[in-house]
Amino acid sequence: MKIRFRHFMVLFLTLFFIFSVDSNAASTYRLTAKTICTTRTRVNVRKGPGIRYSVITTLKKGQKVTKVGTLGSWSVVKIQSKKYYIKSSYLKKLYKYIYVAGDGVNLRSGPGTNYRVKAVLPRNTRLKCTARIGNWMKATYNGSIAYISKPLTSIRKTTTTPGNTVASNNPTADSIRSKAISAATARIGNIYSQSNRNLPGYADCSSLMRDVFLAASGVNIGETTDQQIKRLTPYQKPLSALQPGDILMRIQPGSNHAAIYIGNNYYIHASSTLGKVAQSYYITGSTYWTCCYDAAAYCIANK
């Protein structure tokens, strides 16, 4: 009897584990952009992420399905408003839906700011994305191919600046931040020069910050980093509170540097090392940056 009871308990616990995992599987997957895929071959659609789960239906080769997430080597697919699982290797991506995550974002003819602007899109415009080239997303718009900077996109609709999908209490500040990001993005590739900083096609770190916020709000935040630090001191905040559209500032004797954070761990700055205005990766916890400033709030207060 002990052996039978032990076997019964093992079976019971196994079934309990399977059904408990089955009921919670949908809550543990990683959300992705809504992606349209086709099946590479005839494939089973299962209730959970594994062959031990029951088969809900079987799809034919070439059948379209909408992928909404991943869990290990399995894809989460949506069929008739319910979520099921297909082994990822059996799916071929056609395109995914992305949204414009800024106000007045440029859509270009190629993957770079040196390409012509094909359209200026409002926030939450939905695009079909077919590929990623570096930090640019290839998409279709009005039946033609175009490109949009990845930091200015989101996998879902947003109500504020890129990288932050929470509604803000200050839409005016949001607008300034978004416009400043767009203005900075348009300057990528400009030549770094302190002597020619006020000429078209040139910039140093402080003149770039001056120009993008002047374009976004009509307010001059200062001509130099020293002046900007002095003017923006009441709007200083810790790096832990960094938002897209804020100014990142390095404050060191003789080596001040400024950049605009654009979301998704990227910032734009006029780099003397790179010799141009460029987009760089922001490392959370880096000791390089000292603090950040809410320049949009300063601009509102001084309009």
Secondary structure, 3 states (H helix, E strand, C coil): CHHHHHHHHHHHHHHHHHHHHHHHHHHHCEEEEEEEEEECCCEEEECCCCCCCCEEEEECCCCEEEEEEEECCEEEEEECCEEEEEEHHHEEEEEEEEEECCCCEEEECCCCCCCCEEEEECCCCEEEEEEEECCEEEEEECCEEEEEEHHHEECCCCCCCCCCCCCCCCHHHHHHHHHHHHHHHHCCCCEECCCCCCCCCEECHHHHHHHHHHHHHCCCCCCCHHHHHHHHHHHEECHHHCCCCCEEEECCCCCCEEEEEEECCEEEEEECCCCEEEEEECCCCCCCCCEEECHHHHHHHCC
